[in-house]
Amino acid sequence: MAFHSDDVYYMNLAIEEAKKGQFTARPNPIVGCILVKNNLIIGRGFHPQTGLSHAEVFALQDAQNCGADVQGATAYVTLEPCSHTGRTPPCADALIRSGVSKVVVACLDANPLVSGRGVHRLEQAGIEVVVGVCEQAAHELNRGFLKAMQTGKPYVRLKMAMSLDGRIAMQDGESKWITGAEAREDVQLLRAKSGAIITGSGTIIADNPALSVRSSRLGVPMDNIVQPKVAILDRRGRLHANSPYQVFDRADTMIWREGLDELLDELAMSECRDVLVEAGGGLAGAFIAQDLVDELIIYQAPCILGSGAKAGFELTLERLSAQKRFDLVEYQKIGQDLKIVLRRS
């Protein structure tokens, strides 16, 4: 469907506004709102944090603070305005009370409490509603939230740093560092977007990683970022809550001894809607073998480690027809490394 160029322009601005909350809004969705009247922007807002007002309310407050009259304005919202009362009142009602004449929505909310109801409530109030402007870009903002609402499962990203020949460590486990500082900084962004990080006990014992967000380059105060929960798969019972590793300095670190699918269910129940897997070849291979990976992120260094080094994915496939295929969606050079983003076909 072709949309008016003005609607596309302003929705793109709303998407950029939404990104201001991308590291702080979880487990809530990332949402932005722009208010426009007579081709002038009169209000902007985004959802910054759970428990605070939603993007629409912040945009309306911004317009009020600027002395702007919202009556007859158009609201551009990246996600369907909510129609139910949660921690905050319904945003659809706030828009109705404000007197806007038109609401442009990028993406419908997959939450069964909301989906379609927000649009219906606006239309019942006589407000013109347009849905689907920049839908794909808006969907990208909330892949985890939307999947969790639709399926009850989190969106799983698996990150790997490897050589040109697909190796992640030398035979003795040495792996620091295959990729450069720029790639490692980019991983901080992935962690900051994640509700949980899954790793294996072998990685904890070998590397003692903190698995925390510690970058000062994310554009928001570190205190505003909720650290992702760490979930450690430990079926051999090698770890306990008092084990001398960095991750156990945090009270919410989880040791898991059951299946991967059950772990994802458990994390979803804890509102961890975006999950990042940072693990060795065994656990990474298990996630791939069980078709649990939605997105594969490879940081590939321009080096060769040789056949004696450890493989990135430990799984055995008997036939070419059994191959695990992904679609290439993005690639970019980061420092001297190549970042490749793939999604399950």
VMD Tcl script that draws the C-alpha trace (Angstrom):
set ca {
  {0.00 0.00 0.00}
  {1.28 3.46 -0.89}
  {1.12 6.04 1.89}
  {1.32 9.82 1.74}
  {4.92 11.05 1.76}
  {4.22 13.33 4.72}
  {3.00 10.37 6.76}
  {6.16 8.42 5.93}
  {8.36 11.40 6.82}
  {6.77 12.03 10.20}
  {6.59 8.34 11.07}
  {10.31 8.02 10.46}
  {10.79 10.84 12.95}
  {8.58 8.97 15.43}
  {10.75 5.86 14.96}
  {13.87 7.89 15.72}
  {12.11 9.26 18.81}
  {11.26 5.71 19.90}
  {14.94 4.68 19.74}
  {15.68 6.98 22.66}
  {14.12 4.31 24.87}
  {15.71 1.26 23.24}
  {18.04 0.53 26.18}
  {15.75 1.54 29.04}
  {12.12 0.68 28.19}
  {12.24 -3.11 28.50}
  {10.32 -5.21 29.21}
  {7.88 -2.71 27.71}
  {7.94 -2.07 23.95}
  {9.94 0.77 22.40}
  {7.49 3.45 21.26}
  {7.74 6.96 19.88}
  {5.14 9.61 19.08}
  {5.18 12.83 17.04}
  {2.32 15.38 17.04}
  {1.91 17.46 13.88}
  {-0.40 20.37 13.10}
  {-0.32 22.57 10.00}
  {2.87 20.79 8.91}
  {4.64 21.76 12.13}
  {5.80 19.40 14.86}
  {4.17 20.52 18.08}
  {5.05 17.61 20.36}
  {7.48 14.71 20.73}
  {7.60 11.82 23.14}
  {8.97 8.33 23.75}
  {8.46 5.68 26.41}
  {11.56 5.81 28.63}
  {10.94 3.26 31.35}
  {8.43 0.80 32.80}
  {6.02 2.55 35.13}
  {6.39 5.93 33.43}
  {3.97 7.43 30.93}
  {3.83 6.10 27.39}
  {5.06 7.96 24.32}
  {1.68 9.49 23.45}
  {1.30 11.07 26.87}
  {4.81 12.51 26.82}
  {4.14 13.98 23.35}
  {0.89 15.56 24.55}
  {2.68 16.99 27.59}
  {5.43 18.33 25.36}
  {2.85 20.12 23.18}
  {1.16 21.54 26.27}
  {4.48 22.75 27.69}
  {5.16 24.54 24.40}
  {1.74 26.20 24.48}
  {0.57 24.37 21.35}
  {-3.11 23.63 20.63}
  {-3.45 19.88 19.94}
  {-7.05 20.17 18.69}
  {-7.17 18.85 15.11}
  {-3.55 17.63 15.13}
  {-2.24 14.34 13.75}
  {-0.47 11.87 16.03}
  {2.18 9.56 14.57}
  {2.70 6.53 16.82}
  {5.10 3.65 16.14}
  {2.94 1.08 17.97}
  {-0.83 0.89 18.33}
  {-1.99 3.01 21.31}
  {-2.98 0.81 24.23}
  {-6.65 0.49 25.12}
  {-6.31 -1.21 28.51}
  {-5.23 -0.07 31.95}
  {-1.91 -1.51 33.07}
  {0.64 0.43 35.08}
  {-0.66 3.52 33.27}
  {-4.07 4.53 31.84}
  {-4.99 3.77 28.18}
  {-3.14 5.96 25.67}
  {-6.03 5.70 23.20}
  {-8.20 7.55 25.72}
  {-5.55 10.23 26.18}
  {-5.46 10.84 22.43}
  {-9.26 10.99 22.27}
  {-9.42 13.54 25.09}
  {-6.72 15.65 23.46}
  {-8.85 16.37 20.39}
  {-6.51 15.00 17.72}
  {-8.33 14.38 14.45}
  {-6.05 11.71 12.98}
  {-3.77 8.98 14.31}
  {-1.20 7.27 12.07}
  {-0.01 3.93 13.44}
  {3.04 2.08 12.15}
  {2.48 -1.35 13.70}
  {-0.42 -3.05 15.45}
  {0.26 -4.30 18.96}
  {0.44 -8.11 19.15}
  {-0.60 -8.04 22.81}
  {-4.01 -9.76 22.87}
  {-5.15 -7.13 25.40}
  {-4.53 -4.44 22.79}
  {-4.38 -5.81 19.25}
  {-6.89 -3.90 17.15}
  {-8.74 -2.59 20.17}
  {-6.79 0.64 20.36}
  {-7.53 1.40 16.71}
  {-11.19 0.47 17.19}
  {-11.53 2.78 20.18}
  {-10.03 5.70 18.24}
  {-12.31 5.08 15.25}
  {-15.36 4.82 17.51}
  {-14.48 8.29 18.78}
  {-14.55 9.64 15.21}
  {-10.78 9.84 14.76}
  {-9.33 8.92 11.37}
  {-6.82 6.08 11.73}
  {-4.19 4.97 9.22}
  {-2.29 1.75 9.94}
  {0.88 0.33 8.40}
  {3.06 3.38 7.68}
  {6.73 2.29 7.99}
  {5.47 -0.97 9.50}
  {8.62 -2.99 8.87}
  {10.91 -0.39 10.45}
  {8.61 -0.14 13.46}
  {8.50 -3.94 13.76}
  {12.31 -3.99 13.92}
  {12.16 -1.92 17.11}
  {10.14 -4.55 18.96}
  {10.92 -7.98 17.54}
  {11.18 -9.47 21.02}
  {8.02 -7.90 22.41}
  {5.94 -8.75 19.36}
  {7.14 -12.37 19.21}
  {6.55 -12.84 22.94}
  {3.02 -11.46 22.64}
  {2.25 -13.72 19.66}
  {3.92 -16.97 20.74}
  {4.84 -16.74 24.42}
  {8.51 -17.25 23.46}
  {11.33 -14.72 23.53}
  {13.19 -13.59 20.43}
  {16.55 -15.40 20.46}
  {19.72 -13.83 19.11}
  {22.86 -15.94 19.00}
  {26.13 -14.01 18.82}
  {29.45 -15.52 17.77}
  {32.94 -14.07 17.26}
  {34.90 -16.29 14.92}
  {37.70 -16.59 12.39}
  {37.33 -16.90 8.63}
  {37.36 -20.68 9.02}
  {34.60 -20.66 11.62}
  {36.76 -21.17 14.71}
  {36.06 -19.49 18.05}
  {39.04 -20.51 20.21}
  {42.29 -22.42 20.16}
  {42.24 -26.03 21.32}
  {43.32 -25.00 24.84}
  {40.44 -22.50 25.03}
  {42.43 -19.33 24.31}
  {40.10 -16.84 22.58}
  {40.97 -13.31 23.75}
  {40.75 -11.67 21.40}
  {39.75 -12.96 17.98}
  {37.82 -9.82 17.05}
  {38.76 -6.20 17.67}
  {37.68 -3.63 20.23}
  {35.07 -2.13 17.89}
  {33.25 -5.45 17.53}
  {33.34 -6.01 21.28}
  {31.84 -2.56 21.78}
  {29.04 -3.45 19.38}
  {28.23 -6.49 21.53}
  {27.53 -4.07 24.38}
  {24.63 -2.72 22.34}
  {23.23 -6.24 21.91}
  {23.47 -6.86 25.64}
  {21.78 -3.55 26.47}
  {18.80 -4.55 24.30}
  {18.50 -7.97 25.94}
  {16.40 -9.05 28.88}
  {18.61 -12.09 29.43}
  {21.92 -13.60 28.35}
  {22.22 -17.37 28.09}
  {25.58 -19.04 28.39}
  {27.02 -22.39 29.39}
  {28.89 -23.48 32.49}
  {31.95 -24.18 30.36}
  {32.13 -20.55 29.26}
  {31.80 -19.35 32.86}
  {34.54 -21.68 34.09}
  {36.92 -21.01 31.20}
  {36.52 -17.24 30.81}
  {34.83 -15.93 34.00}
  {32.93 -13.28 32.00}
  {30.85 -10.57 33.67}
  {28.25 -10.65 30.85}
  {27.19 -7.15 31.85}
  {26.51 -3.89 30.05}
  {29.39 -1.58 30.86}
  {29.70 0.70 27.82}
  {29.58 4.47 28.33}
  {28.76 5.03 24.66}
  {25.07 4.08 24.61}
  {23.84 7.64 25.05}
  {21.95 7.02 28.30}
  {23.10 6.99 31.95}
  {24.31 3.54 33.00}
  {22.00 3.63 36.03}
  {18.99 3.72 33.66}
  {19.95 0.45 31.98}
  {18.60 -2.69 33.64}
  {21.34 -5.28 33.47}
  {20.24 -8.42 31.58}
  {19.60 -11.51 33.66}
  {22.25 -14.22 33.23}
  {21.04 -17.79 32.72}
  {23.68 -20.52 32.84}
  {23.01 -23.96 31.40}
  {24.74 -26.39 33.76}
  {23.43 -29.91 33.29}
  {26.55 -31.45 34.85}
  {26.07 -29.57 38.12}
  {29.46 -27.86 38.03}
  {28.25 -24.54 39.43}
  {26.31 -23.23 42.41}
  {25.22 -19.82 43.65}
  {28.42 -19.37 45.66}
  {30.81 -20.36 42.88}
  {33.73 -17.89 42.58}
  {32.75 -16.31 39.26}
  {31.73 -12.75 38.41}
  {28.19 -13.57 37.33}
  {27.35 -14.77 40.86}
  {27.97 -11.31 42.23}
  {24.43 -10.66 40.98}
  {21.51 -12.10 42.90}
  {19.37 -12.78 39.81}
  {21.86 -15.06 38.02}
  {20.07 -18.31 37.20}
  {21.52 -21.82 37.00}
  {19.47 -24.03 34.68}
  {19.70 -27.80 34.50}
  {16.77 -28.67 32.24}
  {16.08 -28.26 28.50}
  {16.61 -25.21 26.32}
  {12.99 -24.89 25.28}
  {11.92 -24.94 28.91}
  {14.55 -22.31 29.72}
  {13.10 -20.00 27.07}
  {9.63 -20.51 28.57}
  {10.97 -19.62 32.01}
  {12.64 -16.47 30.73}
  {9.49 -15.42 28.88}
  {7.52 -15.75 32.11}
  {10.04 -13.34 33.66}
  {9.31 -10.85 30.84}
  {12.70 -11.45 29.19}
  {11.50 -10.92 25.63}
  {14.86 -10.48 23.91}
  {17.42 -13.16 24.71}
  {21.08 -13.14 23.70}
  {23.05 -16.39 23.57}
  {26.78 -15.94 24.25}
  {28.25 -19.40 24.53}
  {30.72 -21.92 23.20}
  {30.28 -24.23 20.25}
  {28.43 -26.95 22.15}
  {25.59 -24.79 23.44}
  {25.49 -22.72 20.25}
  {25.21 -25.92 18.22}
  {22.39 -27.17 20.45}
  {20.40 -23.98 19.90}
  {20.90 -24.28 16.13}
  {20.07 -28.00 16.10}
  {16.78 -27.39 17.93}
  {15.82 -24.48 15.63}
  {15.59 -22.08 18.56}
  {17.59 -19.23 17.00}
  {15.68 -16.37 15.41}
  {18.70 -14.24 14.58}
  {22.35 -15.15 14.14}
  {24.97 -12.42 14.58}
  {28.48 -13.28 13.46}
  {31.51 -11.08 14.08}
  {34.07 -12.48 11.67}
  {37.72 -11.59 12.06}
  {40.10 -11.60 9.06}
  {42.18 -14.48 10.40}
  {42.48 -18.25 10.15}
  {42.93 -20.40 13.26}
  {43.22 -23.81 11.61}
  {41.44 -27.14 11.88}
  {42.74 -27.85 15.37}
  {40.90 -24.85 16.83}
  {37.40 -25.12 18.30}
  {34.44 -24.93 15.92}
  {31.78 -22.28 16.34}
  {28.89 -24.75 16.11}
  {29.20 -28.29 17.38}
  {26.45 -30.26 15.69}
  {26.41 -33.16 13.27}
  {24.24 -33.22 10.16}
  {24.16 -36.39 8.09}
  {22.88 -34.97 4.80}
  {23.14 -31.71 2.90}
  {19.35 -31.53 2.93}
  {19.48 -31.25 6.72}
  {21.45 -28.00 6.60}
  {20.32 -25.12 8.80}
  {19.68 -22.17 6.53}
  {19.45 -18.49 7.37}
  {18.64 -15.41 5.34}
  {21.28 -12.68 5.14}
  {19.70 -9.40 6.23}
  {22.66 -7.15 7.02}
  {26.42 -6.93 6.88}
  {28.83 -4.16 7.76}
  {32.48 -3.59 8.49}
  {33.20 -2.85 12.15}
  {36.84 -1.95 12.65}
  {38.75 -4.72 10.90}
  {35.95 -7.24 11.39}
  {32.79 -8.07 9.46}
  {29.43 -8.14 11.24}
  {26.90 -10.44 9.56}
  {23.27 -10.56 10.64}
  {21.14 -13.51 9.53}
  {17.62 -14.59 10.35}
  {16.02 -18.01 10.26}
  {14.55 -18.78 6.86}
}
mol new
graphics top color blue
foreach p $ca { graphics top sphere $p radius 0.5 }
foreach p [lrange $ca 0 end-1] q [lrange $ca 1 end] { graphics top cylinder $p $q radius 0.2 }
display resetview
